[in-house]
Amino acid sequence: MRNLVNFIFRNIHWLLFGLLLYLSLFLIVNNSRFQRSKYIQAVQEVTGHIYSGTNYFYSYLRLKSTNAELIQRMAQLETEVYAYQRQLDDLLDNSNRVNTLDLDTKIYDFFPAQVVSNSVSLHENYLMLNKGSNDGIQRDMGVLSTNGIVGVIVKTSPNFSKAISLLNTKYKPNGKIKHNDYDYFGPLVWDGKDPQYTYLTEIPRYVNLEPGDTVVSGYSTVFPKGIPIGSVVDTQKQQDDNYMSVRIRLFTDFRRLNDLLIVANRFQEEQQELEKRTLNLKSP
């Protein structure tokens, strides 16, 4: 006890300086919105650089499994490319009305990014990526892995961006059952438990589903239509007997995320503006 008292007396000026510095910063940050925003941005930048440094080493440990996923995805894409090329050749051979096709028109741009921090054990999980506004990244851009949807950008700084994860109870994107006679859409809802599963809700009970059926992205201004999400495991009743919840096993392993793609819809603002106008016309 005496040593503690002596230590405090010997360093009282430093302790007082630290206390006053903390109080000054606290008052500056909390009494000005501008200062608070700058503080939050600075903290995000510093933590981003720290996470980048630590993640740089761990990324090497995951290269083998990541490369295997990339090669598998590339093989699938090559197969699809040749299948589409054959369909295009058949179309050009059999239709006199089709003379030219504009294959250079692009709707989506893709930006490679790496994860510098990620969580899967919380109810509201987020990711931090090593690309920011200096790289053209903006809010509401989608985030994809080699296997499917990951989340959506919600905040950016010059060199980093923060994305809300599909494993977040507040994020409910639209999902669709693939290979079905009708388009059945519903919100994807994560229950905050197992990071390998989520639920496709508000699906009519008369819809015939089989385990293994694929769920993909539906109509969205963020993601291209048909991006994989997961496969059907089983179904459960909802409170409304007319609907059911479909348990989905996610294709993406959120515990092993590293290399990702950020997708930007070139016409997102135009689509959103048109939707707003449509809603305004419907409202009384």
RODO-2510 file (C-alpha; in nm, 4 decimals, decimal comma):
residues 284
     n   res          X          Y          Z
     1     m     0,0000     0,0000     0,0000
     2     r     0,2836     0,2368     0,0916
     3     n     0,4568     0,1626    -0,2399
     4     l     0,1388     0,2449    -0,4264
     5     v     0,1033     0,5779    -0,2452
     6     n     0,4692     0,6618    -0,3125
     7     f     0,4252     0,5741    -0,6792
     8     i     0,1228     0,8030    -0,7070
     9     f     0,3051     1,0941    -0,5415
    10     r     0,6129     1,0468    -0,7608
    11     n     0,4041     1,0474    -1,0792
    12     i     0,1185     1,2755    -0,9768
    13     h     0,2004     1,5277    -1,2515
    14     w     0,1839     1,2609    -1,5245
    15     l    -0,1362     1,1146    -1,3859
    16     l    -0,2924     1,4603    -1,3658
    17     f    -0,1775     1,5364    -1,7212
    18     g    -0,3326     1,2134    -1,8475
    19     l    -0,6615     1,2824    -1,6699
    20     l    -0,6836     1,6384    -1,8056
    21     l    -0,5954     1,5183    -2,1560
    22     y    -0,8694     1,2555    -2,1425
    23     l    -1,1255     1,5095    -2,0193
    24     s    -1,0256     1,7557    -2,2915
    25     l    -1,0606     1,4989    -2,5674
    26     f    -1,3903     1,3784    -2,4218
    27     l    -1,5352     1,7306    -2,4205
    28     i    -1,4094     1,8075    -2,7714
    29     v    -1,5531     1,4900    -2,9196
    30     n    -1,8906     1,5048    -2,7447
    31     n    -1,9614     1,8768    -2,7886
    32     s    -1,9129     1,8962    -3,1663
    33     r    -2,0610     1,6771    -3,4387
    34     f    -1,7778     1,7701    -3,6733
    35     q    -1,5099     1,6754    -3,4187
    36     r    -1,6970     1,3538    -3,3346
    37     s    -1,7110     1,2496    -3,7017
    38     k    -1,3398     1,3222    -3,7432
    39     y    -1,2627     1,1228    -3,4293
    40     i    -1,4663     0,8227    -3,5493
    41     q    -1,3004     0,8389    -3,8907
    42     a    -0,9528     0,8575    -3,7331
    43     v    -1,0268     0,5616    -3,5039
    44     q    -1,1509     0,3580    -3,7995
    45     e    -0,8344     0,4400    -3,9939
    46     v    -0,6042     0,3453    -3,7050
    47     t    -0,7864     0,0213    -3,6226
    48     g    -0,7981    -0,0595    -3,9920
    49     h    -0,4194    -0,0313    -4,0241
    50     i    -0,3703    -0,2411    -3,7104
    51     y    -0,6015    -0,5143    -3,8377
    52     s    -0,4338    -0,4994    -4,1791
    53     g    -0,0958    -0,5681    -4,0234
    54     t    -0,2131    -0,8671    -3,8228
    55     n    -0,4277    -1,0005    -4,1042
    56     y    -0,1336    -0,9825    -4,3470
    57     f     0,0335    -1,2725    -4,1675
    58     y    -0,2794    -1,4811    -4,1140
    59     s    -0,3804    -1,4464    -4,4790
    60     y    -0,0832    -1,6641    -4,5773
    61     l    -0,2129    -1,9425    -4,3556
    62     r    -0,5415    -1,9422    -4,5485
    63     l    -0,3966    -1,9247    -4,8997
    64     k    -0,4284    -2,2967    -4,9703
    65     s    -0,7997    -2,3240    -4,8923
    66     t    -0,8759    -1,9859    -5,0539
    67     n    -0,6985    -2,0807    -5,3749
    68     a    -0,8876    -2,4101    -5,3838
    69     e    -1,2181    -2,2199    -5,3611
    70     l    -1,1077    -1,9784    -5,6331
    71     i    -1,0047    -2,2567    -5,8679
    72     q    -1,3347    -2,4356    -5,8107
    73     r    -1,5283    -2,1156    -5,8793
    74     m    -1,3212    -2,0451    -6,1905
    75     a    -1,3932    -2,3930    -6,3223
    76     q    -1,7657    -2,3371    -6,2699
    77     l    -1,7520    -1,9997    -6,4449
    78     e    -1,5588    -2,1436    -6,7392
    79     t    -1,8261    -2,4091    -6,7783
    80     e    -2,0997    -2,1467    -6,7750
    81     v    -1,9128    -1,9254    -7,0240
    82     y    -1,8866    -2,2042    -7,2796
    83     a    -2,2520    -2,2977    -7,2258
    84     y    -2,3618    -1,9374    -7,2850
    85     q    -2,1340    -1,9101    -7,5870
    86     r    -2,2999    -2,2148    -7,7392
    87     q    -2,6461    -2,0696    -7,6759
    88     l    -2,5355    -1,7425    -7,8362
    89     d    -2,4009    -1,9236    -8,1422
    90     d    -2,7293    -2,1132    -8,1796
    91     l    -2,9251    -1,7881    -8,1472
    92     l    -2,7175    -1,6135    -8,4138
    93     d    -2,7482    -1,9123    -8,6500
    94     n    -3,1249    -1,9586    -8,6134
    95     s    -3,2586    -1,6015    -8,5948
    96     n    -3,2578    -1,3656    -8,8904
    97     r    -3,3596    -1,0759    -8,6675
    98     v    -3,0448    -1,0890    -8,4551
    99     n    -2,7498    -0,9361    -8,6357
   100     t    -2,5382    -0,7784    -8,3632
   101     l    -2,5194    -0,8035    -7,9863
   102     d    -2,3644    -0,5396    -7,7631
   103     l    -2,1533    -0,7514    -7,5314
   104     d    -1,9629    -0,4512    -7,3917
   105     t    -2,2589    -0,3012    -7,2049
   106     k    -2,1881    -0,3368    -6,8341
   107     i    -2,4272    -0,2928    -6,5464
   108     y    -2,1952    -0,3992    -6,2613
   109     d    -1,8362    -0,3172    -6,1711
   110     f    -1,6337    -0,5421    -5,9403
   111     f    -1,3546    -0,4394    -5,7022
   112     p    -1,1278    -0,6939    -5,5295
   113     a    -1,0887    -0,6454    -5,1533
   114     q    -0,9521    -0,8246    -4,8498
   115     v    -1,1004    -0,8682    -4,5041
   116     v    -0,9034    -0,7006    -4,2268
   117     s    -1,1485    -0,7808    -3,9461
   118     n    -1,4603    -0,9933    -3,9164
   119     s    -1,6978    -1,1269    -3,6497
   120     v    -1,9449    -1,4159    -3,6526
   121     s    -2,0303    -1,4647    -3,2833
   122     l    -2,2373    -1,1492    -3,2238
   123     h    -2,6005    -1,0805    -3,3084
   124     e    -2,4902    -0,7833    -3,5201
   125     n    -2,1775    -0,8798    -3,7120
   126     y    -1,9736    -0,6551    -3,9423
   127     l    -1,6648    -0,6782    -4,1619
   128     m    -1,3914    -0,4256    -4,2306
   129     l    -1,2347    -0,4285    -4,5792
   130     n    -0,9090    -0,2764    -4,7031
   131     k    -1,0730    -0,0637    -4,9748
   132     g    -1,2337     0,2755    -4,9179
   133     s    -1,3525     0,5923    -5,0875
   134     n    -1,0106     0,6464    -5,2464
   135     d    -1,0730     0,3224    -5,4372
   136     g    -1,4218     0,4224    -5,5510
   137     i    -1,6065     0,2335    -5,2772
   138     q    -1,9376     0,3837    -5,1611
   139     r    -2,2283     0,3012    -4,9319
   140     d    -2,4805     0,0409    -5,0490
   141     m    -2,2336    -0,1537    -5,2608
   142     g    -2,2628    -0,5308    -5,2309
   143     v    -1,9934    -0,7633    -5,0973
   144     l    -1,9444    -1,1133    -5,2420
   145     s    -1,7240    -1,4127    -5,1728
   146     t    -1,6308    -1,6757    -5,4289
   147     n    -1,9349    -1,8717    -5,3078
   148     g    -2,2060    -1,6092    -5,2677
   149     i    -2,3414    -1,3043    -5,0854
   150     v    -2,1544    -1,1667    -4,7824
   151     g    -2,3075    -0,8272    -4,7036
   152     v    -2,3403    -0,4578    -4,7950
   153     i    -2,1118    -0,1583    -4,7430
   154     v    -2,2492     0,0768    -4,4747
   155     k    -1,9543     0,3114    -4,4018
   156     t    -1,6351     0,4198    -4,5763
   157     s    -1,3170     0,6064    -4,4935
   158     p    -1,0441     0,6948    -4,7463
   159     n    -0,8731     0,3546    -4,7207
   160     f    -1,1223     0,1232    -4,5492
   161     s    -1,4891     0,0317    -4,5585
   162     k    -1,7282    -0,1312    -4,3154
   163     a    -1,9887    -0,3832    -4,4325
   164     i    -2,2905    -0,5243    -4,2553
   165     s    -2,2712    -0,9028    -4,2646
   166     l    -2,5389    -1,1472    -4,3749
   167     l    -2,4899    -1,2759    -4,0190
   168     n    -2,6592    -0,9698    -3,8740
   169     t    -3,0100    -0,9832    -3,7271
   170     k    -3,0836    -0,6330    -3,8618
   171     y    -2,9905    -0,7117    -4,2222
   172     k    -3,2648    -0,8869    -4,4209
   173     p    -3,1842    -0,9089    -4,7934
   174     n    -3,4147    -1,0626    -5,0502
   175     g    -3,3778    -1,4296    -5,1435
   176     k    -3,5346    -1,6478    -5,4117
   177     i    -3,5778    -2,0206    -5,4619
   178     k    -3,4011    -2,1241    -5,7807
   179     h    -3,5359    -2,3811    -6,0290
   180     n    -3,8958    -2,3298    -5,9235
   181     d    -4,1984    -2,2959    -6,1497
   182     y    -4,2812    -1,9588    -5,9925
   183     d    -4,0780    -1,6762    -5,8459
   184     y    -4,1073    -1,7057    -5,4684
   185     f    -3,9198    -1,4337    -5,2849
   186     g    -3,8778    -1,3649    -4,9155
   187     p    -3,6490    -1,1887    -4,6665
   188     l    -3,3452    -1,3759    -4,5376
   189     v    -3,3380    -1,3617    -4,1581
   190     w    -3,0463    -1,4764    -3,9428
   191     d    -3,1451    -1,5910    -3,5923
   192     g    -2,8140    -1,4930    -3,4316
   193     k    -2,7067    -1,8505    -3,3579
   194     d    -2,5210    -2,0730    -3,6035
   195     p    -2,3069    -1,8847    -3,8626
   196     q    -2,3586    -2,1704    -4,1102
   197     y    -2,7360    -2,1273    -4,1389
   198     t    -2,9953    -1,8596    -4,2099
   199     y    -3,3694    -1,8609    -4,2876
   200     l    -3,5700    -1,7695    -4,5967
   201     t    -3,9038    -1,6520    -4,4567
   202     e    -4,2549    -1,5717    -4,5808
   203     i    -4,2623    -1,8557    -4,8325
   204     p    -4,6155    -1,9929    -4,9047
   205     r    -4,6721    -2,3382    -4,7546
   206     y    -4,7946    -2,4853    -5,0832
   207     v    -4,4534    -2,4355    -5,2475
   208     n    -4,2846    -2,7699    -5,3101
   209     l    -3,9287    -2,7702    -5,1810
   210     e    -3,6662    -3,0404    -5,1666
   211     p    -3,3540    -3,0541    -4,9478
   212     g    -3,0651    -2,9340    -5,1600
   213     d    -3,2672    -2,6795    -5,3602
   214     t    -3,0628    -2,3653    -5,4199
   215     v    -3,1495    -2,0200    -5,2856
   216     v    -3,0141    -1,7189    -5,4756
   217     s    -3,0412    -1,3405    -5,4614
   218     g    -3,3703    -1,1979    -5,5846
   219     y    -3,4632    -0,8557    -5,7161
   220     s    -3,2194    -0,6044    -5,5726
   221     t    -3,0482    -0,2797    -5,6600
   222     v    -2,7374    -0,4025    -5,4769
   223     f    -2,6668    -0,7531    -5,6087
   224     p    -2,7004    -0,9071    -5,9533
   225     k    -2,9934    -1,1457    -5,9743
   226     g    -2,9117    -1,5111    -5,9158
   227     i    -2,6054    -1,4824    -5,6874
   228     p    -2,5844    -1,8046    -5,4776
   229     i    -2,6726    -1,7868    -5,1091
   230     g    -2,7210    -2,1421    -4,9845
   231     s    -2,9150    -2,4670    -5,0118
   232     v    -3,2420    -2,5777    -4,8523
   233     v    -3,2068    -2,7958    -4,5407
   234     d    -3,5647    -2,8173    -4,4102
   235     t    -3,8774    -2,6103    -4,3475
   236     q    -4,0506    -2,4847    -4,0338
   237     k    -4,3948    -2,3419    -3,9599
   238     q    -4,4359    -1,9698    -3,9008
   239     q    -4,6954    -1,8135    -3,6717
   240     d    -4,9051    -1,7536    -3,9815
   241     d    -4,9985    -2,1045    -4,1016
   242     n    -5,0064    -1,9834    -4,4605
   243     y    -4,6297    -1,9343    -4,4650
   244     m    -4,3171    -2,1251    -4,3707
   245     s    -3,9537    -2,0538    -4,2936
   246     v    -3,6913    -2,2378    -4,4937
   247     r    -3,3647    -2,3205    -4,3179
   248     i    -3,0723    -2,2492    -4,5495
   249     r    -2,7187    -2,3796    -4,5237
   250     l    -2,4958    -2,0967    -4,6434
   251     f    -2,2481    -2,1627    -4,9232
   252     t    -2,0099    -1,9027    -4,7783
   253     d    -1,8079    -1,9940    -4,4709
   254     f    -1,8079    -1,6630    -4,2836
   255     r    -1,5417    -1,7889    -4,0427
   256     r    -1,2836    -1,8122    -4,3218
   257     l    -1,3434    -1,4950    -4,5234
   258     n    -1,0385    -1,3342    -4,6796
   259     d    -1,0519    -1,2355    -5,0487
   260     l    -1,3811    -1,0755    -5,1516
   261     l    -1,5411    -0,8772    -5,4332
   262     i    -1,7239    -0,5469    -5,3920
   263     v    -1,9939    -0,5041    -5,6564
   264     a    -2,1240    -0,1669    -5,7754
   265     n    -2,4466    -0,1285    -5,9711
   266     r    -2,3963     0,1538    -6,2220
   267     f    -2,7694     0,2219    -6,2342
   268     q    -2,8421     0,1834    -5,8618
   269     e    -2,9325     0,5478    -5,7990
   270     e    -3,1597     0,5548    -6,1041
   271     q    -3,3382     0,2374    -5,9935
   272     q    -3,3803     0,3618    -5,6365
   273     e    -3,5130     0,6969    -5,7555
   274     l    -3,7672     0,5252    -5,9817
   275     e    -3,8799     0,3021    -5,6916
   276     k    -3,9287     0,6095    -5,4717
   277     r    -4,1397     0,7769    -5,7398
   278     t    -4,3490     0,4625    -5,7751
   279     l    -4,4097     0,4470    -5,3993
   280     n    -4,5072     0,8148    -5,3947
   281     l    -4,7636     0,7519    -5,6683
   282     k    -4,9168     0,4653    -5,4684
   283     s    -4,9349     0,6575    -5,1412
   284     p    -5,2593     0,8519    -5,0763
***
